[in-house]
Amino acid sequence: MATWREIEADAPEFAERVRSRFAAGIHKTIATLRKDGSPRISGSELDFKDGEVTLGMMGGSMKLLDVRRDPRVAVHSPSVDPPEDPTTWLGDAKLAGRAIEVAPPAEGAEPGAGYFRIDIAEVALAHVGTPADHLVIESWHEGRGYRRRTRK
């Protein structure tokens, strides 16, 4: 697993584009695994700070119970509708890995809440290419690094 800092060092331009997609709005979507193994999606906020991707969860929330039982998560950036010219759409970003519980912040910690950093296994960014006749999929995977593919 990698830290965000490692991805920034390995593929800085890609990392900046991904980070900007996550900054497009406050609310992201996080997928966790329920006790029976089925997926659960929830709204979440996250932060890119000091080379880490971090997030907090309210005490007693189902997603907090999920990640304490099974730390595998996937997070999707806010979705923004494509503009009239699809080649100017910045795309959607996703990351997946494991939520690792960390100490609460020194100030403002909510009693019972959980605080996590994500150890990252993969990151993806999808957007429309130029001309607008193909999709561009950029990704970073642990052990493989950065890759760019296109699909018609």
KEKE-3310 file (N, C-alpha, C; in steps of 0.2 Angstrom, whole numbers, plus 5000, padded with zeros to 4 digits):
npx = (5004:5002:5006:4998:5008:5018:5012:5011:5025:5028:5020:5017:5009:4998:4993:4990:4979:4970:4968:4962:4950:4944:4943:4932:4920:4912:4906:4910:4909:4909:4913:4910:4912:4898:4894:4890:4897:4892:4891:4891:4887:4891:4889:4904:4917:4934:4951:4966:4981:4997:5004:4995:4979:4965:4951:4936:4924:4908:4904:4897:4892:4886:4896:4908:4907:4908:4921:4930:4928:4931:4944:4944:4941:4933:4933:4924:4926:4917:4903:4902:4892:4895:4901:4893:4903:4911:4925:4930:4927:4932:4932:4930:4936:4944:4948:4956:4959:4965:4957:4965:4965:4969:4976:4965:4962:4971:4964:4946:4941:4928:4919:4919:4920:4928:4945:4954:4967:4970:4978:4984:4979:4976:4972:4962:4957:4945:4941:4935:4942:4952:4950:4932:4930:4933:4937:4948:4958:4966:4978:4985:4993:4998:5013:5014:5013:5010:4999:4992:4977:4966:4949:4937)
npy = (4994:5012:5029:5045:5054:5046:5043:5055:5058:5049:5050:5065:5075:5068:5064:5077:5081:5071:5074:5087:5084:5077:5088:5095:5096:5095:5083:5066:5049:5035:5018:5004:4988:4978:4968:4955:4955:4962:4977:4994:5010:5027:5044:5055:5065:5069:5072:5079:5079:5083:5073:5062:5054:5057:5054:5056:5048:5047:5043:5027:5026:5017:5015:5017:5006:4996:4998:4996:4983:4977:4984:4988:4999:5010:5025:5038:5053:5069:5069:5078:5085:5083:5096:5105:5104:5090:5087:5096:5092:5087:5075:5060:5054:5040:5031:5017:5007:5003:5008:5015:5016:5030:5041:5053:5070:5083:5094:5097:5084:5073:5065:5047:5046:5040:5041:5041:5036:5033:5019:5017:5007:5008:5021:5030:5039:5045:5052:5061:5060:5070:5071:5070:5056:5046:5037:5042:5033:5035:5028:5023:5010:5000:4993:4993:5006:5022:5022:5025:5023:5021:5020:5016)
npz = (5000:4997:5002:4999:4997:4991:4979:4973:4972:4962:4951:4948:4940:4937:4950:4954:4946:4950:4963:4961:4956:4967:4975:4969:4976:4992:4996:4995:4989:4998:4998:5008:5017:5022:5036:5031:5019:5008:4998:5005:5002:5006:5011:5012:5019:5014:5016:5009:5015:5021:5014:5015:5013:5022:5033:5043:5054:5060:5077:5080:5068:5053:5043:5050:5059:5049:5043:5054:5056:5043:5034:5020:5008:4995:4987:4979:4969:4970:4959:4944:4932:4914:4904:4890:4879:4879:4879:4888:4901:4916:4922:4932:4948:4957:4972:4980:4994:5010:5026:5039:5056:5065:5078:5086:5081:5089:5093:5092:5091:5089:5102:5102:5088:5073:5066:5051:5040:5023:5016:5001:4987:4974:4961:4951:4936:4925:4910:4896:4880:4868:4851:4855:4855:4862:4878:4891:4902:4916:4928:4943:4951:4965:4964:4950:4946:4937:4923:4907:4897:4883:4877:4865)
capx = (5000:5006:5003:4997:5015:5022:5009:5013:5032:5029:5016:5015:5004:4992:4991:4987:4973:4965:4967:4958:4943:4941:4942:4927:4915:4914:4904:4912:4905:4914:4910:4913:4909:4894:4896:4888:4901:4889:4893:4887:4889:4889:4893:4909:4922:4940:4956:4973:4985:5004:5005:4990:4972:4962:4944:4934:4918:4904:4904:4891:4889:4887:4902:4913:4907:4911:4929:4933:4928:4935:4946:4944:4936:4934:4931:4923:4925:4910:4902:4900:4889:4899:4898:4891:4909:4913:4932:4932:4925:4938:4932:4929:4942:4942:4954:4954:4964:4963:4957:4969:4963:4974:4974:4961:4966:4972:4958:4940:4939:4922:4919:4917:4922:4934:4949:4958:4971:4969:4984:4981:4981:4975:4969:4960:4954:4942:4939:4934:4948:4951:4943:4928:4927:4936:4938:4955:4958:4973:4978:4991:4992:5003:5018:5014:5014:5006:4997:4986:4974:4960:4944:4932)
capy = (5000:5018:5035:5049:5057:5042:5043:5062:5058:5044:5053:5071:5078:5063:5065:5084:5080:5067:5079:5092:5081:5076:5095:5098:5097:5093:5076:5061:5043:5029:5011:4999:4981:4976:4961:4950:4956:4966:4984:4999:5017:5032:5050:5056:5070:5067:5078:5077:5084:5081:5067:5057:5055:5056:5055:5054:5045:5049:5037:5023:5025:5010:5014:5016:4999:4992:4999:4993:4976:4976:4991:4989:5005:5013:5032:5041:5060:5071:5069:5085:5084:5085:5102:5104:5101:5084:5087:5100:5089:5085:5068:5057:5051:5035:5028:5012:5004:5001:5013:5013:5020:5034:5045:5059:5076:5086:5099:5096:5077:5071:5058:5041:5046:5036:5045:5036:5038:5028:5016:5017:5002:5010:5027:5030:5045:5044:5058:5061:5062:5075:5073:5067:5050:5040:5039:5041:5030:5035:5025:5021:5004:4998:4988:4995:5014:5025:5020:5028:5019:5024:5015:5019)
capz = (5000:4997:5004:4994:4995:4986:4972:4971:4969:4956:4945:4951:4936:4938:4957:4955:4942:4954:4969:4959:4955:4974:4978:4966:4980:4999:4998:4991:4991:5001:4998:5013:5016:5027:5039:5026:5013:5003:4998:5007:5000:5011:5010:5017:5017:5015:5015:5007:5020:5023:5010:5017:5012:5029:5034:5050:5053:5066:5081:5080:5061:5050:5039:5055:5061:5043:5042:5060:5055:5037:5032:5013:5006:4989:4987:4972:4969:4968:4951:4941:4925:4909:4900:4883:4876:4883:4880:4894:4907:4920:4924:4939:4951:4962:4975:4984:4998:5017:5030:5045:5061:5068:5084:5084:5081:5095:5094:5088:5090:5092:5106:5099:5081:5071:5062:5047:5034:5018:5013:4994:4982:4967:4960:4944:4934:4919:4906:4888:4876:4862:4850:4860:4852:4866:4885:4893:4909:4919:4934:4947:4955:4969:4961:4943:4945:4932:4916:4903:4892:4880:4875:4861)
cpx = (5004:5002:5002:5004:5019:5019:5011:5020:5032:5026:5013:5009:4997:4989:4987:4980:4968:4963:4962:4951:4940:4939:4935:4921:4916:4912:4906:4908:4910:4910:4914:4910:4905:4897:4895:4892:4898:4891:4888:4891:4887:4892:4898:4913:4929:4945:4963:4977:4991:5005:5001:4983:4969:4955:4942:4927:4914:4904:4897:4888:4890:4894:4908:4913:4910:4918:4933:4933:4932:4937:4946:4939:4938:4930:4930:4923:4918:4909:4899:4898:4894:4896:4896:4897:4912:4921:4934:4930:4931:4938:4930:4935:4940:4949:4952:4960:4961:4963:4960:4968:4969:4971:4970:4965:4966:4967:4952:4938:4932:4922:4916:4918:4928:4938:4953:4962:4970:4976:4981:4984:4981:4971:4967:4956:4952:4940:4938:4940:4947:4954:4939:4925:4930:4936:4945:4954:4965:4973:4985:4989:4998:5007:5018:5015:5009:5005:4991:4984:4968:4956:4939:4925)
cpy = (5006:5024:5039:5053:5053:5042:5050:5062:5054:5047:5060:5075:5074:5064:5072:5084:5076:5071:5084:5090:5079:5083:5099:5099:5094:5085:5071:5055:5038:5023:5007:4993:4980:4969:4955:4950:4960:4973:4988:5006:5022:5038:5051:5062:5067:5073:5075:5082:5080:5074:5061:5059:5053:5057:5053:5052:5046:5042:5034:5023:5019:5009:5014:5009:4994:4992:4996:4986:4974:4983:4992:4994:5007:5020:5035:5049:5062:5071:5076:5083:5087:5091:5100:5101:5096:5084:5092:5098:5086:5078:5066:5053:5046:5033:5022:5009:5002:5007:5011:5018:5024:5038:5051:5065:5079:5091:5097:5089:5076:5065:5053:5040:5042:5041:5040:5039:5032:5026:5014:5011:5004:5017:5027:5037:5044:5051:5057:5064:5068:5071:5068:5060:5044:5042:5037:5039:5031:5032:5024:5015:5002:4992:4990:5002:5016:5022:5024:5024:5023:5018:5019:5016)
cpz = (5000:5000:4998:4992:4990:4979:4969:4968:4963:4950:4947:4947:4937:4945:4957:4951:4947:4960:4967:4958:4962:4977:4974:4970:4987:4999:4993:4993:4992:5001:5004:5013:5023:5030:5035:5020:5008:5004:5002:5005:5005:5009:5014:5014:5018:5014:5013:5011:5022:5020:5012:5014:5019:5029:5041:5049:5060:5070:5080:5073:5058:5047:5044:5058:5055:5043:5048:5059:5048:5034:5025:5011:4998:4990:4980:4973:4968:4961:4949:4934:4920:4906:4893:4878:4880:4884:4886:4901:4910:4922:4931:4941:4956:4965:4979:4988:5005:5022:5037:5050:5064:5074:5081:5084:5088:5097:5090:5087:5093:5096:5102:5091:5079:5066:5058:5042:5029:5015:5006:4990:4975:4967:4952:4942:4926:4916:4899:4885:4871:4856:4855:4857:4856:4873:4887:4901:4911:4926:4937:4951:4959:4965:4953:4942:4940:4926:4913:4897:4889:4878:4871:4863)
residu = (MET:ALA:THR:TRP:ARG:GLU:ILE:GLU:ALA:ASP:ALA:PRO:GLU:PHE:ALA:GLU:ARG:VAL:ARG:SER:ARG:PHE:ALA:ALA:GLY:ILE:HIS:LYS:THR:ILE:ALA:THR:LEU:ARG:LYS:ASP:GLY:SER:PRO:ARG:ILE:SER:GLY:SER:GLU:LEU:ASP:PHE:LYS:ASP:GLY:GLU:VAL:THR:LEU:GLY:MET:MET:GLY:GLY:SER:MET:LYS:LEU:LEU:ASP:VAL:ARG:ARG:ASP:PRO:ARG:VAL:ALA:VAL:HIS:SER:PRO:SER:VAL:ASP:PRO:PRO:GLU:ASP:PRO:THR:THR:TRP:LEU:GLY:ASP:ALA:LYS:LEU:ALA:GLY:ARG:ALA:ILE:GLU:VAL:ALA:PRO:PRO:ALA:GLU:GLY:ALA:GLU:PRO:GLY:ALA:GLY:TYR:PHE:ARG:ILE:ASP:ILE:ALA:GLU:VAL:ALA:LEU:ALA:HIS:VAL:GLY:THR:PRO:ALA:ASP:HIS:LEU:VAL:ILE:GLU:SER:TRP:HIS:GLU:GLY:ARG:GLY:TYR:ARG:ARG:ARG:THR:ARG:LYS)
# end
